[in-house]
Amino acid sequence: MTSRQVVVYISRIILGSFFIADGIIKLTGISKTVELFDHIGWGQWFRYFTGCVVLIGGIGILLRLRWTFYGAVACACTVGTGALLYAFKLHYDPSLPSVITLLTIALAVLTYVERGTVLRQGAIGVGTPRAPRA
């Protein structure tokens, strides 16, 4: 296992677990999320929608490597929007959502690169492996 594979693997576990927990928190309404989404002013439907996207994205991050990219993109979009809302609508400090967004984007990029490497080696088992180039 290369060092890049280890970084991708550990990042998937940490961020996937974080996003699953965050999705559950949003869906159940604990930890002042109801008040937060009321303050945003878009209604509770947005809390449920965001919770579902984050939960599905977190599960996608933890699934096979081929789904990690899509889960990371979904979570990065959701948390990135949250960072913008924190900064401009709620006037809170957006540093934590911004850092999580950057980490998730980095995971998406690393996963995309790693997935291409694994597909070229034929290790995922999707389709037939390509013949080596001369």
MODELLER restraints for C-alpha pairs under 7 A, 6 or more apart:
rsr = mdl.restraints
at = mdl.atoms
rsr.add(forms.Gaussian(group=physical.xy_distance, feature=features.Distance(at['CA:8:A'], at['CA:107:A']), mean=6.68, stdev=0.5))
rsr.add(forms.Gaussian(group=physical.xy_distance, feature=features.Distance(at['CA:8:A'], at['CA:110:A']), mean=6.62, stdev=0.5))
rsr.add(forms.Gaussian(group=physical.xy_distance, feature=features.Distance(at['CA:8:A'], at['CA:111:A']), mean=6.60, stdev=0.5))
rsr.add(forms.Gaussian(group=physical.xy_distance, feature=features.Distance(at['CA:11:A'], at['CA:107:A']), mean=6.77, stdev=0.5))
rsr.add(forms.Gaussian(group=physical.xy_distance, feature=features.Distance(at['CA:12:A'], at['CA:61:A']), mean=5.82, stdev=0.5))
rsr.add(forms.Gaussian(group=physical.xy_distance, feature=features.Distance(at['CA:12:A'], at['CA:62:A']), mean=5.99, stdev=0.5))
rsr.add(forms.Gaussian(group=physical.xy_distance, feature=features.Distance(at['CA:13:A'], at['CA:62:A']), mean=6.35, stdev=0.5))
rsr.add(forms.Gaussian(group=physical.xy_distance, feature=features.Distance(at['CA:16:A'], at['CA:58:A']), mean=4.36, stdev=0.5))
rsr.add(forms.Gaussian(group=physical.xy_distance, feature=features.Distance(at['CA:16:A'], at['CA:59:A']), mean=6.44, stdev=0.5))
rsr.add(forms.Gaussian(group=physical.xy_distance, feature=features.Distance(at['CA:16:A'], at['CA:61:A']), mean=5.20, stdev=0.5))
rsr.add(forms.Gaussian(group=physical.xy_distance, feature=features.Distance(at['CA:16:A'], at['CA:62:A']), mean=5.45, stdev=0.5))
rsr.add(forms.Gaussian(group=physical.xy_distance, feature=features.Distance(at['CA:17:A'], at['CA:58:A']), mean=6.66, stdev=0.5))
rsr.add(forms.Gaussian(group=physical.xy_distance, feature=features.Distance(at['CA:19:A'], at['CA:54:A']), mean=5.79, stdev=0.5))
rsr.add(forms.Gaussian(group=physical.xy_distance, feature=features.Distance(at['CA:19:A'], at['CA:55:A']), mean=6.12, stdev=0.5))
rsr.add(forms.Gaussian(group=physical.xy_distance, feature=features.Distance(at['CA:19:A'], at['CA:58:A']), mean=4.73, stdev=0.5))
rsr.add(forms.Gaussian(group=physical.xy_distance, feature=features.Distance(at['CA:20:A'], at['CA:54:A']), mean=6.82, stdev=0.5))
rsr.add(forms.Gaussian(group=physical.xy_distance, feature=features.Distance(at['CA:20:A'], at['CA:55:A']), mean=4.78, stdev=0.5))
rsr.add(forms.Gaussian(group=physical.xy_distance, feature=features.Distance(at['CA:20:A'], at['CA:58:A']), mean=4.94, stdev=0.5))
rsr.add(forms.Gaussian(group=physical.xy_distance, feature=features.Distance(at['CA:20:A'], at['CA:59:A']), mean=6.61, stdev=0.5))
rsr.add(forms.Gaussian(group=physical.xy_distance, feature=features.Distance(at['CA:23:A'], at['CA:51:A']), mean=4.26, stdev=0.5))
rsr.add(forms.Gaussian(group=physical.xy_distance, feature=features.Distance(at['CA:23:A'], at['CA:52:A']), mean=6.32, stdev=0.5))
rsr.add(forms.Gaussian(group=physical.xy_distance, feature=features.Distance(at['CA:23:A'], at['CA:54:A']), mean=5.08, stdev=0.5))
rsr.add(forms.Gaussian(group=physical.xy_distance, feature=features.Distance(at['CA:23:A'], at['CA:55:A']), mean=4.39, stdev=0.5))
rsr.add(forms.Gaussian(group=physical.xy_distance, feature=features.Distance(at['CA:24:A'], at['CA:51:A']), mean=6.72, stdev=0.5))
rsr.add(forms.Gaussian(group=physical.xy_distance, feature=features.Distance(at['CA:24:A'], at['CA:55:A']), mean=6.82, stdev=0.5))
rsr.add(forms.Gaussian(group=physical.xy_distance, feature=features.Distance(at['CA:25:A'], at['CA:31:A']), mean=6.99, stdev=0.5))
rsr.add(forms.Gaussian(group=physical.xy_distance, feature=features.Distance(at['CA:26:A'], at['CA:33:A']), mean=6.12, stdev=0.5))
rsr.add(forms.Gaussian(group=physical.xy_distance, feature=features.Distance(at['CA:26:A'], at['CA:47:A']), mean=6.15, stdev=0.5))
rsr.add(forms.Gaussian(group=physical.xy_distance, feature=features.Distance(at['CA:26:A'], at['CA:48:A']), mean=6.78, stdev=0.5))
rsr.add(forms.Gaussian(group=physical.xy_distance, feature=features.Distance(at['CA:26:A'], at['CA:51:A']), mean=4.90, stdev=0.5))
rsr.add(forms.Gaussian(group=physical.xy_distance, feature=features.Distance(at['CA:27:A'], at['CA:47:A']), mean=6.99, stdev=0.5))
rsr.add(forms.Gaussian(group=physical.xy_distance, feature=features.Distance(at['CA:27:A'], at['CA:48:A']), mean=5.53, stdev=0.5))
rsr.add(forms.Gaussian(group=physical.xy_distance, feature=features.Distance(at['CA:27:A'], at['CA:51:A']), mean=5.24, stdev=0.5))
rsr.add(forms.Gaussian(group=physical.xy_distance, feature=features.Distance(at['CA:37:A'], at['CA:43:A']), mean=6.57, stdev=0.5))
rsr.add(forms.Gaussian(group=physical.xy_distance, feature=features.Distance(at['CA:37:A'], at['CA:44:A']), mean=6.48, stdev=0.5))
rsr.add(forms.Gaussian(group=physical.xy_distance, feature=features.Distance(at['CA:37:A'], at['CA:47:A']), mean=6.30, stdev=0.5))
rsr.add(forms.Gaussian(group=physical.xy_distance, feature=features.Distance(at['CA:40:A'], at['CA:89:A']), mean=6.81, stdev=0.5))
rsr.add(forms.Gaussian(group=physical.xy_distance, feature=features.Distance(at['CA:40:A'], at['CA:90:A']), mean=6.83, stdev=0.5))
rsr.add(forms.Gaussian(group=physical.xy_distance, feature=features.Distance(at['CA:50:A'], at['CA:78:A']), mean=6.87, stdev=0.5))
rsr.add(forms.Gaussian(group=physical.xy_distance, feature=features.Distance(at['CA:53:A'], at['CA:74:A']), mean=6.82, stdev=0.5))
rsr.add(forms.Gaussian(group=physical.xy_distance, feature=features.Distance(at['CA:54:A'], at['CA:75:A']), mean=5.50, stdev=0.5))
rsr.add(forms.Gaussian(group=physical.xy_distance, feature=features.Distance(at['CA:57:A'], at['CA:71:A']), mean=3.84, stdev=0.5))
rsr.add(forms.Gaussian(group=physical.xy_distance, feature=features.Distance(at['CA:57:A'], at['CA:72:A']), mean=6.31, stdev=0.5))
rsr.add(forms.Gaussian(group=physical.xy_distance, feature=features.Distance(at['CA:57:A'], at['CA:74:A']), mean=5.69, stdev=0.5))
rsr.add(forms.Gaussian(group=physical.xy_distance, feature=features.Distance(at['CA:57:A'], at['CA:75:A']), mean=5.55, stdev=0.5))
rsr.add(forms.Gaussian(group=physical.xy_distance, feature=features.Distance(at['CA:58:A'], at['CA:71:A']), mean=6.17, stdev=0.5))
rsr.add(forms.Gaussian(group=physical.xy_distance, feature=features.Distance(at['CA:60:A'], at['CA:67:A']), mean=5.26, stdev=0.5))
rsr.add(forms.Gaussian(group=physical.xy_distance, feature=features.Distance(at['CA:60:A'], at['CA:68:A']), mean=5.36, stdev=0.5))
rsr.add(forms.Gaussian(group=physical.xy_distance, feature=features.Distance(at['CA:60:A'], at['CA:70:A']), mean=6.97, stdev=0.5))
rsr.add(forms.Gaussian(group=physical.xy_distance, feature=features.Distance(at['CA:60:A'], at['CA:71:A']), mean=4.55, stdev=0.5))
rsr.add(forms.Gaussian(group=physical.xy_distance, feature=features.Distance(at['CA:61:A'], at['CA:67:A']), mean=6.38, stdev=0.5))
rsr.add(forms.Gaussian(group=physical.xy_distance, feature=features.Distance(at['CA:61:A'], at['CA:68:A']), mean=3.96, stdev=0.5))
rsr.add(forms.Gaussian(group=physical.xy_distance, feature=features.Distance(at['CA:61:A'], at['CA:71:A']), mean=5.03, stdev=0.5))
rsr.add(forms.Gaussian(group=physical.xy_distance, feature=features.Distance(at['CA:61:A'], at['CA:72:A']), mean=6.12, stdev=0.5))
rsr.add(forms.Gaussian(group=physical.xy_distance, feature=features.Distance(at['CA:62:A'], at['CA:68:A']), mean=6.66, stdev=0.5))
rsr.add(forms.Gaussian(group=physical.xy_distance, feature=features.Distance(at['CA:65:A'], at['CA:115:A']), mean=6.64, stdev=0.5))
rsr.add(forms.Gaussian(group=physical.xy_distance, feature=features.Distance(at['CA:66:A'], at['CA:115:A']), mean=6.59, stdev=0.5))
rsr.add(forms.Gaussian(group=physical.xy_distance, feature=features.Distance(at['CA:68:A'], at['CA:111:A']), mean=6.74, stdev=0.5))
rsr.add(forms.Gaussian(group=physical.xy_distance, feature=features.Distance(at['CA:69:A'], at['CA:108:A']), mean=4.83, stdev=0.5))
rsr.add(forms.Gaussian(group=physical.xy_distance, feature=features.Distance(at['CA:69:A'], at['CA:111:A']), mean=5.79, stdev=0.5))
rsr.add(forms.Gaussian(group=physical.xy_distance, feature=features.Distance(at['CA:69:A'], at['CA:112:A']), mean=6.14, stdev=0.5))
rsr.add(forms.Gaussian(group=physical.xy_distance, feature=features.Distance(at['CA:72:A'], at['CA:104:A']), mean=5.72, stdev=0.5))
rsr.add(forms.Gaussian(group=physical.xy_distance, feature=features.Distance(at['CA:72:A'], at['CA:105:A']), mean=6.85, stdev=0.5))
rsr.add(forms.Gaussian(group=physical.xy_distance, feature=features.Distance(at['CA:72:A'], at['CA:107:A']), mean=6.76, stdev=0.5))
rsr.add(forms.Gaussian(group=physical.xy_distance, feature=features.Distance(at['CA:72:A'], at['CA:108:A']), mean=5.36, stdev=0.5))
rsr.add(forms.Gaussian(group=physical.xy_distance, feature=features.Distance(at['CA:73:A'], at['CA:105:A']), mean=6.90, stdev=0.5))
rsr.add(forms.Gaussian(group=physical.xy_distance, feature=features.Distance(at['CA:73:A'], at['CA:108:A']), mean=6.33, stdev=0.5))
rsr.add(forms.Gaussian(group=physical.xy_distance, feature=features.Distance(at['CA:76:A'], at['CA:101:A']), mean=5.07, stdev=0.5))
rsr.add(forms.Gaussian(group=physical.xy_distance, feature=features.Distance(at['CA:76:A'], at['CA:104:A']), mean=5.55, stdev=0.5))
rsr.add(forms.Gaussian(group=physical.xy_distance, feature=features.Distance(at['CA:76:A'], at['CA:105:A']), mean=6.10, stdev=0.5))
rsr.add(forms.Gaussian(group=physical.xy_distance, feature=features.Distance(at['CA:79:A'], at['CA:97:A']), mean=6.01, stdev=0.5))
rsr.add(forms.Gaussian(group=physical.xy_distance, feature=features.Distance(at['CA:79:A'], at['CA:101:A']), mean=5.77, stdev=0.5))
rsr.add(forms.Gaussian(group=physical.xy_distance, feature=features.Distance(at['CA:80:A'], at['CA:97:A']), mean=6.83, stdev=0.5))
rsr.add(forms.Gaussian(group=physical.xy_distance, feature=features.Distance(at['CA:80:A'], at['CA:98:A']), mean=6.59, stdev=0.5))
rsr.add(forms.Gaussian(group=physical.xy_distance, feature=features.Distance(at['CA:80:A'], at['CA:101:A']), mean=5.51, stdev=0.5))
rsr.add(forms.Gaussian(group=physical.xy_distance, feature=features.Distance(at['CA:82:A'], at['CA:97:A']), mean=6.73, stdev=0.5))
rsr.add(forms.Gaussian(group=physical.xy_distance, feature=features.Distance(at['CA:83:A'], at['CA:94:A']), mean=5.15, stdev=0.5))
rsr.add(forms.Gaussian(group=physical.xy_distance, feature=features.Distance(at['CA:83:A'], at['CA:97:A']), mean=4.97, stdev=0.5))
rsr.add(forms.Gaussian(group=physical.xy_distance, feature=features.Distance(at['CA:83:A'], at['CA:98:A']), mean=5.66, stdev=0.5))
rsr.add(forms.Gaussian(group=physical.xy_distance, feature=features.Distance(at['CA:86:A'], at['CA:92:A']), mean=5.12, stdev=0.5))
rsr.add(forms.Gaussian(group=physical.xy_distance, feature=features.Distance(at['CA:86:A'], at['CA:93:A']), mean=6.61, stdev=0.5))
rsr.add(forms.Gaussian(group=physical.xy_distance, feature=features.Distance(at['CA:86:A'], at['CA:94:A']), mean=5.45, stdev=0.5))
rsr.add(forms.Gaussian(group=physical.xy_distance, feature=features.Distance(at['CA:87:A'], at['CA:93:A']), mean=6.30, stdev=0.5))
rsr.add(forms.Gaussian(group=physical.xy_distance, feature=features.Distance(at['CA:87:A'], at['CA:94:A']), mean=5.39, stdev=0.5))
rsr.add(forms.Gaussian(group=physical.xy_distance, feature=features.Distance(at['CA:118:A'], at['CA:124:A']), mean=6.50, stdev=0.5))
rsr.add(forms.Gaussian(group=physical.xy_distance, feature=features.Distance(at['CA:120:A'], at['CA:129:A']), mean=6.79, stdev=0.5))
rsr.add(forms.Gaussian(group=physical.xy_distance, feature=features.Distance(at['CA:120:A'], at['CA:130:A']), mean=6.65, stdev=0.5))
rsr.add(forms.Gaussian(group=physical.xy_distance, feature=features.Distance(at['CA:121:A'], at['CA:129:A']), mean=6.82, stdev=0.5))
rsr.add(forms.Gaussian(group=physical.xy_distance, feature=features.Distance(at['CA:122:A'], at['CA:129:A']), mean=4.58, stdev=0.5))
